[in-house]
Amino acid sequence: MTPEEKAEIETTITELFDSITQDLLSLNYERLFSYYNFDENLSFIIDGVITVGGDTIRKMFDTNTGYIKEFITYEADDLKIIVFDRDLVLTMGPFEETYITTSDDTMHVKGTTSYLLQLVEDSWKITHGTGVHKIDK
């Protein structure tokens, strides 16, 4: 892979995560979920809990996002992108978010995430994710 090809992939992934951030802030979950490859191999490790399988993870996402009424902020400004190949990328970095729940509680969350993305049918899809976070009320 040439340095130019690598730079092009990094730009594409940066733009993808900009779109993910906007979809999260606008609560556009259907579009947000379109960035995931919800097959039987999708896996997440969040705060040490392993979840595997697209259907199971989709249900988890639906539950976890269902109580969010409004996002106030979401920042992930220090995203690191590692391009392994033309069809495999790892991202990682810290994030901070503040949102209001359906019970009108304001939650502030700090943490770090990493995502493995693969090129699936000409689209970058998240195939694995990890994260740790701390919630402050």
N, C-alpha and C positions, 0 to 999 in steps of 0.2 A: 504494500500500500504506500502510495506516495504521500509526502507531507501535505500536499494540496487536498488529496482525498480525505486524509485524516481531519484537516481543518474544516472541510465541507461537512463532514459528519458531526463534528463538534458544534458547528453553527446550527445544523438541523436539530440536534438534541437541545441546544440552548433555546431555540425557538419553540420546540415542543414543550419544554418545561415552563416557558412564558405562557403558553396556551393553557397548560395544566393549572398554573396559578390563577389565571383569569377565570377559568371554569370553576375552580374551587371558591374563589371570592364571590362569584355570581350564583353559587349553588347550582350550577349546571351539571348535575351529577351524571345524567345520561351521556353527555359528551365527555365528561371526566372519565367515566368508566370505559369509554371507547378506546382509551389508551392502554388498556390492560388486555392480555391474552387470556381470556377466561376458559382455558382448557383444563384437563385433569392434572396437568403438571404445574400450574400456577401455585406458587408457594409464598408465604409471608411468615416472618418471625418478628413479632411485635412484643417488646418487653419480655422476651424469653419464651413466648407462647408460639408454638409452631402450628400453622394452619395450611392445609394443602387441599387443592382442588378448586377449580373455578367456581362451581356452584356454591360451595361452602364459603369461599371468600366473598363472593357477590352478596350472599345473605349477611355476612359479617359487615360488609361495607354499608348495606342498606340499613342495618340496625344502628351502626355507629354514626351515620350521617343523618339519620331520621330525627334526632333530637337537636340538631343545629338549626337555629332560626335565622341567624345572620352572622356572616364573617365580617369582622371589623378590619383585621389585618392578617396577612400571611407574608412572611419574608423568608426567603431562602437564597440569600445573596451570595453565598460562598460555595456554589455548586462546583464540585470537581467532576470532570468527565474524563474517563479513561477509555480510549478506543482500542479494543482488542483486535478487531477485524472489521471488515466491511459490513458485517451483519451482527456484531456483538459489542455492546457498550455497557460500562458500569458507571453509574453516577453516585455521588455521595456528598453529604454536607449537612450542616446544621439548619434548623428552621425555628421560627417563632410564629405563633399564631394566637389571635385573640378572637373569640366568637361569643355569641349570645345563644344560650340554649332556649328550648321551647318553654322552660320554666323561668325564663328571664334572668338566669345566672350568667355572669360574665366569667368566661374561662380563659386563662392565659396558659399556653402550652409552649414549652421549650424542649427541643430534642434534636436528634440526628436521624437521617434516613440514608439508605442506599437502595438503588434499584438496578437490576440487571435488565437490559433491554435487548431484544432481538428483532431483526428485520423479518417480519412475517407478511408474506404476500405484499411486498413493497411498502409496508407501513411499520414504523417502529412501535413495538408493543412491550409493555412491562411484563416480564415473565417471572420475576422473583423480587421480593422486597424485604427489607429489614428496617427496624426502627426501634428506638428507645426514646421515651419522653417522660416529662414530669409536668403534671397539671397543677397549676396554682389557681385557686378561686379568688 
